[in-house]
Amino acid sequence: MQFKEMRDVKMALIMDVALEHFANEGYFRTTISHIARHAGISKGLMYNYFDSKEALLKAIIHRSVNEVYNYIDIHDKSCLTEEDFVTSIRKITVLLEEKRYFWQLLMQLVVQNDVREQFVNAFPESDSLMHPGHEPGDYNYPSNIFKLFTGYFQAKKTEKGEFYDPDSDFELFITTLLGYSIKTIYMDSADNDADEKMIDRIIEQFK
C-alpha cells in the first residue's frame, strides 16, 4: 500500500472513531486525546492528520456530503431531469438503508446545538480546506445538491402553470424526504414492500 493510500485509510479510521464519539459523548466533551487513544495512535500523530478538533469535524461533514453527492452521481448536471430525480431518490434511500449506523451517528452529531453552527461554517464560499493533501475542489457543497433539486422544481412551473409554487413544493419535498430518512435510520422495518410503496408514493407526488 502506497503512502497516500495508507494516509487515507488512517484518516478514514480517525474520522470514523471521532464521529462515533462526537455523536455519543458530545462534540465539546470529546477531546483529541480521547479520539487518538481510541484510534490507536498518539495525540502528536493525530495532528499530522488534522490540525484541530474543528478541522476533524469539518472533514467528517465534508466526507458525508461528498458521499451522498458521489453516490447519487449527479456530477456535471445543471438541472435534474425527471429520470435523474427518480434515480436520485431511489439511490438516497438505498444509501440510508445500507449505512444506517453511520447516518444515525451523523444525525445525532448534527442535532447537537454546539455543532449546528460548525456545520453551516463548514461550507464557506471559498474553502481552503483543513487538512493536508486535499484541495477545495475535492469537496462538494450541500448548495450544489440543493440547486439541482430546486432547479428541477422550478422547471416544473412551465408544465404546471402560473399557480404552481415551486418553492413550497420543494420545501414539502425536503420535509417528506427528511421524515422518511429519520424513519429509515431509526426504525427497523420488516416490510420491504411497504417501504418500497412509500418511496413510490413520494416519487409520484413530486415527479
C-alpha positions in Angstrom: 0.0 0.0 0.0 1.4 3.4 -1.0 1.9 6.3 1.4 -1.2 8.2 0.2 -3.4 5.1 0.5 -2.1 4.4 4.0 -2.7 8.0 4.9 -6.2 7.9 3.5 -7.0 4.7 5.4 -5.7 6.2 8.7 -7.7 9.4 8.2 -10.8 7.4 7.5 -10.3 5.5 10.7 -9.8 8.6 12.7 -13.0 10.2 11.3 -15.0 7.0 12.0 -13.8 7.0 15.6 -14.4 10.7 16.0 -17.9 10.5 14.5 -18.9 7.8 16.9 -17.6 9.6 20.0 -18.8 13.0 18.9 -22.3 11.6 18.5 -22.4 9.5 21.6 -20.5 11.7 24.1 -20.9 15.2 22.7 -18.6 17.2 20.5 -17.2 19.5 23.2 -16.7 16.7 25.7 -14.7 14.6 23.3 -11.1 15.6 23.3 -8.4 15.0 20.7 -6.5 12.8 23.2 -9.7 10.7 23.6 -10.1 10.2 19.9 -6.4 9.4 19.4 -6.5 6.8 22.2 -9.5 5.0 20.7 -8.0 5.2 17.1 -4.8 3.6 18.4 -2.4 6.4 17.7 -0.6 9.1 19.7 -2.0 12.6 20.2 1.0 14.0 18.5 0.4 11.8 15.4 -3.2 12.9 15.3 -2.0 16.5 14.5 -0.3 15.2 11.4 -3.7 14.3 10.0 -5.9 17.0 11.5 -4.6 20.2 13.0 -7.6 20.7 15.3 -10.8 19.2 16.5 -12.7 21.7 14.4 -10.8 20.6 11.3 -11.6 17.0 12.1 -15.3 17.8 12.5 -15.3 19.7 9.2 -13.6 16.8 7.4 -16.4 14.5 8.7 -19.1 16.8 7.5 -17.4 17.2 4.1 -17.0 13.5 3.7 -20.6 12.9 4.5 -21.9 15.4 1.9 -19.4 14.2 -0.6 -20.5 10.6 -0.2 -24.1 11.5 -1.0 -23.1 13.6 -3.9 -20.9 10.9 -5.4 -23.4 8.1 -4.7 -26.3 9.7 -6.4 -24.0 10.6 -9.3 -25.3 13.9 -10.5 -22.0 15.5 -11.4 -21.8 18.0 -14.3 -25.6 18.5 -14.4 -27.1 21.9 -14.4 -30.7 20.6 -13.8 -32.2 17.3 -13.0 -34.5 15.6 -15.5 -37.4 13.6 -14.2 -35.4 10.4 -14.7 -32.5 11.9 -12.7 -34.9 12.9 -10.0 -36.4 9.4 -9.6 -33.0 7.7 -9.8 -31.5 10.1 -7.1 -34.4 9.5 -4.7 -34.0 5.7 -5.0 -30.3 5.9 -4.6 -30.6 8.1 -1.5 -33.0 5.5 0.1 -30.5 2.7 -0.6 -27.6 4.7 0.9 -29.7 5.3 4.1 -30.5 1.7 4.5 -27.0 0.3 3.7 -25.2 2.7 6.0 -27.9 3.1 8.7 -25.5 3.2 11.7 -23.3 5.8 10.0 -26.3 8.1 9.4 -27.6 7.5 12.9 -24.4 8.8 14.3 -24.3 11.7 11.9 -27.8 12.7 12.7 -27.0 12.5 16.5 -24.0 14.7 15.8 -25.7 17.4 13.7 -28.6 17.9 16.1 -26.3 18.9 18.9 -26.6 22.7 19.5 -22.9 23.2 19.6 -22.4 21.5 16.2 -25.1 23.2 14.0 -23.1 26.4 13.5 -20.0 24.3 12.7 -22.0 22.6 10.1 -23.0 25.8 8.4 -19.5 27.2 8.7 -18.1 24.1 7.1 -19.1 25.4 3.7 -17.9 28.9 3.1 -18.0 30.3 -0.5 -14.2 29.9 -0.7 -13.0 26.9 1.3 -9.2 26.5 1.7 -9.8 23.1 3.4 -8.5 22.0 6.6 -6.2 19.1 6.3 -3.2 18.3 4.2 -3.5 16.6 0.9 -6.9 17.9 -0.1 -7.9 20.9 -2.2 -11.2 22.8 -2.1 -12.2 21.1 -5.4 -12.1 17.7 -3.7 -15.3 18.5 -1.9 -18.9 19.2 -2.9 -21.3 21.5 -1.2 -24.9 21.0 0.1 -25.8 24.0 -2.0 -24.7 22.1 -5.2 -27.2 19.4 -4.4 -30.0 21.9 -3.4 -29.5 23.9 -6.6 -30.1 20.8 -8.7 -33.3 19.9 -6.9 -34.6 23.5 -6.7 -33.9 23.8 -10.4 -35.9 20.6 -11.0 -38.9 22.1 -9.2 -38.5 25.5 -10.9 -38.6 23.8 -14.3 -41.9 22.2 -13.4 -43.5 25.6 -13.3 -43.7 25.8 -17.1 -45.5 22.5 -17.1 -47.9 23.1 -14.2 -48.7 26.8 -14.9 -48.6 30.1 -13.0 -50.4 28.9 -9.9 -47.8 26.3 -9.2 -45.5 27.3 -6.3 -42.1 25.5 -6.8 -40.6 26.9 -3.6 -43.4 25.4 -1.5 -43.3 22.1 -3.3 -39.6 21.9 -2.8 -40.0 22.6 1.0 -42.7 19.9 1.2 -40.4 17.5 -0.7 -37.5 18.1 1.7 -39.7 17.7 4.7 -41.1 14.5 3.4 -37.7 13.1 2.5 -36.3 14.0 5.9 -39.2 12.3 7.6 -38.6 9.2 5.5 -34.9 9.3 6.3 -35.4 9.5 10.0 -37.8 6.6 9.9 -35.4 4.6 7.8 -32.3 5.1 10.0 -34.1 4.8 13.4 -36.9 2.3 12.9 -36.5 -1.3 11.9 -38.9 -2.3 9.2 -39.6 -5.9 8.3 -42.0 -4.9 5.5 -39.8 -4.1 2.5 -42.8 -4.0 0.2 -44.4 -1.3 2.3 -41.2 0.7 2.3 -41.0 0.4 -1.4 -44.5 1.6 -1.8 -43.8 4.6 0.4 -40.9 5.6 -1.9 -43.1 5.1 -4.9 -45.7 7.5 -3.4 -43.0 10.1 -2.6 -41.7 9.9 -6.2 -45.2 10.0 -7.7 -46.1 13.0 -5.5 -43.1 15.1 -6.6 -42.0 13.9 -10.1 
